[in-house]
Amino acid sequence: MLNINSEDLAKIELPANDFSPIPDGKYCAVLESASDEAKVSKAGIEYSVVNVQFRIVGGEYNNRRVFRGYIYQHATSEVASDIGTQGLKQLFAALGCSGNLTVATLESSSAYVSINLKTKPSKDPQYGDRQEINFVGPCKDCPAEGCKAPAAEVDSDDIF
């Protein structure tokens, strides 16, 4: 059972967390985690999504995290399913994966990838601007020591 003495608790210094958006641009990153989740929208529509977390490697934003969800199955939108599946396929290739495209396969790769962050204005003012990873490809100019681009190449025309 959790029970930390208040005097000891007062001595603990919390790190300064910076959750401000990382500036738009190209970054080298590694996939930290992926999870598969079935969801239901507020409108009652079922969909399946793979949520991924990338860790920036090198540079001013070293170790900062960025997140992306890839909808690969949507009950009412084949377009949404196709876009998400295309993004997962692109990530799979960029990571140099082979075999079946699964969350476990994605997570088993330790390859570095190049991600491009881009902020898009929201169509609905209640949500504000949204930063997205709009391209994932093999890392070619990585600032991280020991970075190796995977052998797989991704066609840059496949930007989603």
Secondary structure per residue as TSV (DSSP state, phi and psi in degrees):
chain	resnum	aa	ss	phi	psi
A	1	M	-	360.0	135.7
A	2	L	-	-69.7	128.2
A	3	N	-	-160.0	89.6
A	4	I	-	-101.9	127.6
A	5	N	-	-57.2	135.9
A	6	S	H	-60.6	-32.5
A	7	E	H	-67.7	-41.4
A	8	D	H	-67.7	-38.5
A	9	L	H	-62.1	-38.5
A	10	A	H	-65.9	-24.9
A	11	K	H	-81.0	-16.9
A	12	I	-	-78.7	123.9
A	13	E	-	-97.4	129.1
A	14	L	-	-86.2	140.1
A	15	P	-	-67.9	151.1
A	16	A	-	-76.7	109.7
A	17	N	-	-90.1	132.7
A	18	D	-	-111.9	106.1
A	19	F	-	-103.5	14.2
A	20	S	S	-68.0	151.9
A	21	P	-	-61.1	144.0
A	22	I	-	-73.9	136.7
A	23	P	-	-56.3	147.8
A	24	D	S	-55.8	143.8
A	25	G	E	153.1	-175.6
A	26	K	E	-98.3	133.5
A	27	Y	E	-137.8	151.3
A	28	C	E	-88.4	137.9
A	29	A	E	-148.4	164.8
A	30	V	E	-126.8	143.4
A	31	L	E	-73.7	119.7
A	32	E	E	-89.0	-40.5
A	33	S	E	-158.2	158.6
A	34	A	E	-144.8	141.7
A	35	S	E	-141.8	143.9
A	36	D	E	-102.1	131.5
A	37	E	E	-142.7	134.9
A	38	A	E	-93.7	133.2
A	39	K	E	-133.4	166.1
A	40	V	E	-131.9	126.5
A	41	S	-	-71.9	169.3
A	42	K	T	-58.7	-26.8
A	43	A	T	-84.7	1.5
A	44	G	S	86.2	13.8
A	45	I	-	-91.2	128.6
A	46	E	E	-84.7	141.6
A	47	Y	E	-154.4	159.8
A	48	S	E	-119.0	139.1
A	49	V	E	-139.3	143.4
A	50	V	E	-103.7	118.9
A	51	N	E	-96.8	128.5
A	52	V	E	-120.7	151.1
A	53	Q	E	-126.0	124.5
A	54	F	E	-106.4	147.9
A	55	R	E	-112.6	124.7
A	56	I	E	-66.3	138.4
A	57	V	-	-118.6	121.0
A	58	G	S	83.3	165.1
A	59	G	S	75.7	-171.4
A	60	E	T	-61.5	-28.5
A	61	Y	T	-105.9	23.9
A	62	N	T	-49.2	132.8
A	63	N	T	73.5	-0.1
A	64	R	-	-71.7	155.0
A	65	R	E	-110.9	146.3
A	66	V	E	-132.6	150.0
A	67	F	E	-126.4	150.3
A	68	R	E	-150.2	141.0
A	69	G	E	-113.1	133.3
A	70	Y	E	-114.1	105.8
A	71	I	E	-75.4	119.9
A	72	Y	E	-112.9	-7.8
A	73	Q	E	-148.5	121.8
A	74	H	E	-134.2	128.5
A	75	A	S	-62.2	-30.1
A	76	T	S	-122.5	-0.9
A	77	S	-	-135.1	101.6
A	78	E	H	-65.8	-32.5
A	79	V	H	-62.5	-45.2
A	80	A	H	-61.2	-41.7
A	81	S	H	-62.7	-43.7
A	82	D	H	-64.7	-41.8
A	83	I	H	-63.5	-46.8
A	84	G	H	-64.4	-42.4
A	85	T	H	-64.3	-40.2
A	86	Q	H	-62.3	-43.3
A	87	G	H	-62.9	-41.3
A	88	L	H	-65.6	-39.3
A	89	K	H	-62.8	-41.4
A	90	Q	H	-65.3	-42.9
A	91	L	H	-63.2	-45.2
A	92	F	H	-54.3	-47.8
A	93	A	H	-67.1	-43.1
A	94	A	H	-62.4	-33.7
A	95	L	T	-80.0	-5.8
A	96	G	T	74.0	24.6
A	97	C	-	-75.9	159.9
A	98	S	-	-142.4	166.7
A	99	G	S	87.4	-150.7
A	100	N	S	-78.1	144.4
A	101	L	-	-82.2	102.5
A	102	T	-	-132.3	165.0
A	103	V	H	-61.2	-41.5
A	104	A	H	-61.5	-40.2
A	105	T	H	-64.7	-44.6
A	106	L	H	-58.7	-47.7
A	107	E	H	-68.6	-21.7
A	108	S	H	-75.9	-14.4
A	109	S	-	-83.9	138.9
A	110	S	-	-113.8	17.2
A	111	A	-	-70.0	149.8
A	112	Y	E	-88.9	141.6
A	113	V	E	-126.9	157.4
A	114	S	E	-96.5	126.4
A	115	I	E	-119.9	147.6
A	116	N	E	-118.4	115.1
A	117	L	E	-91.0	135.8
A	118	K	E	-142.7	130.2
A	119	T	E	-90.4	130.3
A	120	K	E	-116.9	136.1
A	121	P	-	-67.2	144.9
A	122	S	-	-77.6	143.9
A	123	K	S	-79.2	-18.9
A	124	D	S	-117.7	114.2
A	125	P	T	-60.1	-20.4
A	126	Q	T	-69.9	-17.5
A	127	Y	T	-99.5	-22.4
A	128	G	-	76.1	179.0
A	129	D	-	-65.6	155.9
A	130	R	E	-130.7	128.2
A	131	Q	E	-93.8	130.7
A	132	E	E	-125.1	155.5
A	133	I	E	-92.6	106.3
A	134	N	E	-101.5	3.1
A	135	F	E	-158.3	136.7
A	136	V	E	-128.9	129.9
A	137	G	E	-149.4	172.8
A	138	P	E	-60.3	142.4
A	139	C	-	-76.8	128.2
A	140	K	S	-115.1	-33.5
A	141	D	S	-124.0	62.0
A	142	C	-	-82.7	134.5
A	143	P	-	-79.5	-8.8
A	144	A	S	-79.4	136.4
A	145	E	T	-67.7	132.7
A	146	G	T	86.6	4.0
A	147	C	-	-70.6	135.3
A	148	K	-	-130.9	128.7
A	149	A	-	-71.9	137.1
A	150	P	-	-67.3	160.9
A	151	A	S	-67.2	-30.8
A	152	A	-	-67.1	141.4
A	153	E	-	-110.7	144.9
A	154	V	-	-115.9	132.8
A	155	D	-	-69.2	122.4
A	156	S	G	-66.6	-12.1
A	157	D	G	-74.5	-10.3
A	158	D	G	-89.7	25.1
A	159	I	-	-64.3	132.6
A	160	F	-	-107.2	360.0
